[in-house]
Amino acid sequence: MTDLTRKEVIMILATAENARLSGVDLAGLDLRGLNFAGADLIRANLAGADLTNAYLRGAKLDEANLEGSVLDFANLKEANLKGCKIAGAKLNGTILTDANLSGVDLDAAQKRGAKGLDR
């Protein structure tokens, strides 16, 4: 897994449409407000990362590790989260409309906080 800094992530996102960040280690990084629309984050490690207000519409997060991350008010509309690890993640105001949540185990607090879920 490749380790990247916030600055490196910002440079990648600024220069590449549908950025390819598959398998990268972004654990614990401050990624608030960044635009990951359509990004390939398959099997990326985002454990403990702060993704508050991040734009992840259509992002590919299959089998990514989001354990303990903060996704408050993030937009994950139409994102693919299939098999994603999400235990302990904060989802207050997170938009999950039309997201693929196959194999994702959201707890009661996460379901209450998220928007766009068919309850």
Contacts in CASP RR format, 6 or more apart in sequence:
PFRMAT RR
TARGET T0000
AUTHOR 0000-0000-0000
METHOD contacts of the structure
MODEL  1
MTDLTRKEVIMILATAENARLSGVDLAGLDLRGLNFAGADLIRANLAGAD
LTNAYLRGAKLDEANLEGSVLDFANLKEANLKGCKIAGAKLNGTILTDAN
LSGVDLDAAQKRGAKGLDR
1 23 0 8 1.000
1 24 0 8 1.000
1 25 0 8 1.000
1 45 0 8 1.000
2 23 0 8 1.000
2 24 0 8 1.000
2 25 0 8 1.000
3 24 0 8 1.000
3 25 0 8 1.000
4 12 0 8 1.000
4 21 0 8 1.000
4 24 0 8 1.000
4 25 0 8 1.000
4 26 0 8 1.000
4 29 0 8 1.000
5 29 0 8 1.000
6 29 0 8 1.000
6 30 0 8 1.000
6 31 0 8 1.000
9 21 0 8 1.000
9 26 0 8 1.000
9 29 0 8 1.000
9 31 0 8 1.000
9 34 0 8 1.000
10 34 0 8 1.000
12 19 0 8 1.000
12 21 0 8 1.000
13 19 0 8 1.000
13 34 0 8 1.000
13 35 0 8 1.000
13 36 0 8 1.000
13 39 0 8 1.000
18 37 0 8 1.000
18 38 0 8 1.000
18 39 0 8 1.000
18 40 0 8 1.000
19 36 0 8 1.000
19 38 0 8 1.000
19 39 0 8 1.000
19 40 0 8 1.000
20 39 0 8 1.000
20 40 0 8 1.000
21 36 0 8 1.000
21 39 0 8 1.000
21 40 0 8 1.000
21 41 0 8 1.000
21 44 0 8 1.000
22 40 0 8 1.000
22 41 0 8 1.000
22 42 0 8 1.000
22 43 0 8 1.000
22 44 0 8 1.000
22 60 0 8 1.000
23 41 0 8 1.000
23 42 0 8 1.000
23 43 0 8 1.000
23 44 0 8 1.000
23 45 0 8 1.000
24 41 0 8 1.000
24 44 0 8 1.000
24 45 0 8 1.000
25 44 0 8 1.000
25 45 0 8 1.000
26 44 0 8 1.000
26 45 0 8 1.000
26 46 0 8 1.000
26 49 0 8 1.000
27 45 0 8 1.000
27 46 0 8 1.000
27 47 0 8 1.000
27 48 0 8 1.000
27 49 0 8 1.000
27 65 0 8 1.000
28 46 0 8 1.000
28 47 0 8 1.000
28 48 0 8 1.000
28 49 0 8 1.000
28 50 0 8 1.000
28 69 0 8 1.000
29 49 0 8 1.000
29 50 0 8 1.000
30 49 0 8 1.000
30 50 0 8 1.000
31 46 0 8 1.000
31 49 0 8 1.000
31 50 0 8 1.000
31 51 0 8 1.000
31 54 0 8 1.000
32 50 0 8 1.000
32 51 0 8 1.000
32 52 0 8 1.000
32 53 0 8 1.000
32 54 0 8 1.000
33 51 0 8 1.000
33 52 0 8 1.000
33 53 0 8 1.000
33 54 0 8 1.000
33 55 0 8 1.000
34 51 0 8 1.000
34 54 0 8 1.000
34 55 0 8 1.000
35 54 0 8 1.000
35 55 0 8 1.000
36 54 0 8 1.000
36 55 0 8 1.000
36 56 0 8 1.000
36 59 0 8 1.000
37 55 0 8 1.000
37 56 0 8 1.000
37 57 0 8 1.000
37 58 0 8 1.000
37 59 0 8 1.000
38 56 0 8 1.000
38 57 0 8 1.000
38 58 0 8 1.000
38 59 0 8 1.000
38 60 0 8 1.000
39 56 0 8 1.000
39 59 0 8 1.000
39 60 0 8 1.000
40 59 0 8 1.000
40 60 0 8 1.000
41 59 0 8 1.000
41 60 0 8 1.000
41 61 0 8 1.000
41 64 0 8 1.000
42 60 0 8 1.000
42 61 0 8 1.000
42 62 0 8 1.000
42 63 0 8 1.000
42 64 0 8 1.000
43 62 0 8 1.000
43 63 0 8 1.000
43 64 0 8 1.000
44 61 0 8 1.000
44 64 0 8 1.000
44 65 0 8 1.000
45 64 0 8 1.000
45 65 0 8 1.000
46 64 0 8 1.000
46 65 0 8 1.000
46 66 0 8 1.000
46 69 0 8 1.000
47 65 0 8 1.000
47 66 0 8 1.000
47 67 0 8 1.000
47 68 0 8 1.000
47 69 0 8 1.000
47 85 0 8 1.000
48 66 0 8 1.000
48 67 0 8 1.000
48 68 0 8 1.000
48 69 0 8 1.000
48 70 0 8 1.000
49 66 0 8 1.000
49 69 0 8 1.000
49 70 0 8 1.000
50 69 0 8 1.000
50 70 0 8 1.000
51 69 0 8 1.000
51 70 0 8 1.000
51 71 0 8 1.000
51 74 0 8 1.000
52 70 0 8 1.000
52 71 0 8 1.000
52 72 0 8 1.000
52 73 0 8 1.000
52 74 0 8 1.000
53 72 0 8 1.000
53 73 0 8 1.000
53 74 0 8 1.000
54 71 0 8 1.000
54 74 0 8 1.000
54 75 0 8 1.000
55 74 0 8 1.000
55 75 0 8 1.000
56 74 0 8 1.000
56 75 0 8 1.000
56 76 0 8 1.000
56 79 0 8 1.000
57 75 0 8 1.000
57 76 0 8 1.000
57 77 0 8 1.000
57 78 0 8 1.000
57 79 0 8 1.000
58 76 0 8 1.000
58 77 0 8 1.000
58 78 0 8 1.000
58 79 0 8 1.000
58 80 0 8 1.000
59 76 0 8 1.000
59 79 0 8 1.000
59 80 0 8 1.000
60 79 0 8 1.000
60 80 0 8 1.000
61 76 0 8 1.000
61 79 0 8 1.000
61 80 0 8 1.000
61 81 0 8 1.000
61 84 0 8 1.000
62 80 0 8 1.000
62 81 0 8 1.000
62 82 0 8 1.000
62 83 0 8 1.000
62 84 0 8 1.000
63 82 0 8 1.000
63 83 0 8 1.000
63 84 0 8 1.000
63 85 0 8 1.000
64 81 0 8 1.000
64 84 0 8 1.000
64 85 0 8 1.000
65 84 0 8 1.000
65 85 0 8 1.000
66 81 0 8 1.000
66 84 0 8 1.000
66 85 0 8 1.000
66 86 0 8 1.000
66 89 0 8 1.000
67 85 0 8 1.000
67 86 0 8 1.000
67 87 0 8 1.000
67 88 0 8 1.000
67 89 0 8 1.000
68 87 0 8 1.000
68 88 0 8 1.000
68 89 0 8 1.000
68 90 0 8 1.000
69 86 0 8 1.000
69 89 0 8 1.000
69 90 0 8 1.000
70 89 0 8 1.000
70 90 0 8 1.000
71 89 0 8 1.000
71 90 0 8 1.000
71 91 0 8 1.000
71 94 0 8 1.000
72 90 0 8 1.000
72 91 0 8 1.000
72 92 0 8 1.000
72 93 0 8 1.000
72 94 0 8 1.000
73 92 0 8 1.000
73 93 0 8 1.000
73 94 0 8 1.000
74 94 0 8 1.000
74 95 0 8 1.000
75 94 0 8 1.000
75 95 0 8 1.000
76 94 0 8 1.000
76 95 0 8 1.000
76 96 0 8 1.000
76 99 0 8 1.000
77 95 0 8 1.000
77 96 0 8 1.000
77 97 0 8 1.000
77 98 0 8 1.000
77 99 0 8 1.000
78 97 0 8 1.000
78 98 0 8 1.000
78 99 0 8 1.000
79 96 0 8 1.000
79 99 0 8 1.000
79 100 0 8 1.000
80 99 0 8 1.000
80 100 0 8 1.000
81 99 0 8 1.000
81 100 0 8 1.000
81 101 0 8 1.000
81 104 0 8 1.000
82 100 0 8 1.000
82 101 0 8 1.000
82 102 0 8 1.000
82 103 0 8 1.000
82 104 0 8 1.000
83 102 0 8 1.000
83 103 0 8 1.000
83 104 0 8 1.000
84 101 0 8 1.000
84 103 0 8 1.000
84 104 0 8 1.000
86 104 0 8 1.000
86 105 0 8 1.000
86 106 0 8 1.000
86 110 0 8 1.000
87 105 0 8 1.000
87 107 0 8 1.000
88 107 0 8 1.000
88 110 0 8 1.000
89 110 0 8 1.000
90 110 0 8 1.000
91 106 0 8 1.000
91 110 0 8 1.000
91 113 0 8 1.000
91 114 0 8 1.000
92 113 0 8 1.000
93 113 0 8 1.000
93 114 0 8 1.000
93 115 0 8 1.000
94 113 0 8 1.000
94 114 0 8 1.000
94 115 0 8 1.000
95 114 0 8 1.000
95 115 0 8 1.000
95 116 0 8 1.000
96 114 0 8 1.000
96 115 0 8 1.000
96 116 0 8 1.000
96 117 0 8 1.000
97 115 0 8 1.000
97 116 0 8 1.000
106 114 0 8 1.000
106 117 0 8 1.000
111 117 0 8 1.000
111 119 0 8 1.000
END
